[in-house]
């Protein structure tokens, strides 16, 4: 026999003996255990596995044990056995085609049809559902959106935790000023300087920052001019750095000029009409009987007894009292919260409603058509007391840039929105206020008695706007009353809510109230350019 064959036969015999001994040794522990393959013999010493996470097999066994102890709950998962059924699709189709019986089923079917775009079917199902049960929408809400699915809001305690409960909450923070936390945060920025930009690398010098070397007086003047040009840009300066945020929030000189100025502040507010419907100025003639000022039109009075129209402005005493008592001495808070009209944009009201359409007389239809009507109302206010009113189905992006006096009544077809201006109407506006606390500016013809100015109109609470416009019928004049409100938590004085709508007959002198359930509030929208 070849020596190589003898050596190989000896290796095979030793390997069989080793395998037999290993099988006999583990037979009692796992008698059914066997090997599906024969491992290759390795003469190298064996090493123990490193300490660490358990093997995947043991981890799987632990997961299975935990599942047996406490079963898991999987929300909104489909039933596995249901998905394996052959007639699952047929059952689903039968359920969807099944006619609803109860009011809730009709309502659910209507919601499904509405999401699919079948408005006619959905309206018909909604009607059937409300005929069966007038409160079916509450049941639908409780079934699909129960209150338990929303996390309850934790009540907040306005008092500090270490304060006795006998102290009222208004003693700890002002309702009109800044919150204490924000006030402390702004005060921490007082000693900060304008930071420089970081260098691009560790070995590079920091880039120059020229604005950091500008004196504070010059920087304040730059902010002052920025606020007069564009108040929104002045407010965005607070996002640059903490030093800028401190100057924007605390520069009372700037906020006082903005609040009392005639650009966008209360100096541009008209507390009485200063022009007629077409923008022609009005003057006030001196009444010799009671030495008071009477409002007359330039067309109805003699030029000899006419005086220039004085613009009513609040007295300094009234403004100072209002500032301290209502706005905590902050000109910024007064400008943001006191009712005023915005001039750097227009007010838009979007009206949507549906009405049933006429059924066809020539063919049989199962459902009557439903028409969805959408139109828009526009109001643009001017500083001179005039206003432009427009009602049109044209969308805002096509109209707002053409809301100028020169385009009123035009029939041009050059632009889509310009053709809608043929329906625009002239008008005038005024804002309510305490007229007795106001006086015209320095005018030699005016009386020194404040009550003489008060005879023009009685005192009115601030916050309402009256708009008078011409009508499409020449013998009528339209009058609207709005309340100035806030559209959201961030924007102030950006919403006009309807309070009244009337028509006036110029020939008979009769007033008629117009009631419309489809009117919606006006929301201010900024317009950067006009054409």
HELIX and SHEET records of a PDB file:
HELIX    1   1 UNK A    3  UNK A   25  1                                  23    
HELIX    2   2 UNK A   56  UNK A   69  1                                  14    
HELIX    3   3 UNK A   80  UNK A   83  1                                   4    
HELIX    4   4 UNK A   88  UNK A   97  1                                  10    
HELIX    5   5 UNK A  103  UNK A  116  1                                  14    
HELIX    6   6 UNK A  119  UNK A  132  1                                  14    
HELIX    7   7 UNK A  136  UNK A  144  1                                   9    
HELIX    8   8 UNK A  147  UNK A  149  5                                   3    
HELIX    9   9 UNK A  169  UNK A  171  5                                   3    
HELIX   10  10 UNK A  180  UNK A  188  1                                   9    
HELIX   11  11 UNK A  210  UNK A  213  5                                   4    
HELIX   12  12 UNK A  216  UNK A  229  1                                  14    
HELIX   13  13 UNK A  231  UNK A  236  1                                   6    
HELIX   14  14 UNK A  237  UNK A  239  5                                   3    
HELIX   15  15 UNK A  242  UNK A  250  1                                   9    
HELIX   16  16 UNK A  252  UNK A  260  1                                   9    
HELIX   17  17 UNK A  266  UNK A  268  5                                   3    
HELIX   18  18 UNK A  303  UNK A  305  5                                   3    
HELIX   19  19 UNK A  316  UNK A  326  1                                  11    
HELIX   20  20 UNK A  331  UNK A  337  1                                   7    
HELIX   21  21 UNK A  396  UNK A  399  1                                   4    
HELIX   22  22 UNK A  400  UNK A  402  5                                   3    
HELIX   23  23 UNK A  405  UNK A  407  5                                   3    
HELIX   24  24 UNK A  418  UNK A  423  5                                   6    
HELIX   25  25 UNK A  435  UNK A  437  5                                   3    
HELIX   26  26 UNK A  450  UNK A  454  1                                   5    
SHEET    1   A 3 UNK A 292  UNK A 297  0                                        
SHEET    2   A 3 UNK A 282  UNK A 287 -1                                        
SHEET    3   A 3 UNK A 306  UNK A 307 -1                                        
SHEET    1   B 2 UNK A 312  UNK A 314  0                                        
SHEET    2   B 2 UNK A 438  UNK A 440 -1                                        
SHEET    1   C 9 UNK A 511  UNK A 513  0                                        
SHEET    2   C 9 UNK A 495  UNK A 505 -1                                        
SHEET    3   C 9 UNK A 476  UNK A 485 -1                                        
SHEET    4   C 9 UNK A 464  UNK A 470 -1                                        
SHEET    5   C 9 UNK A 425  UNK A 431 -1                                        
SHEET    6   C 9 UNK A 386  UNK A 392 -1                                        
SHEET    7   C 9 UNK A 370  UNK A 381 -1                                        
SHEET    8   C 9 UNK A 345  UNK A 356 -1                                        
SHEET    9   C 9 UNK A 522  UNK A 526 -1                                        
END                                                                             
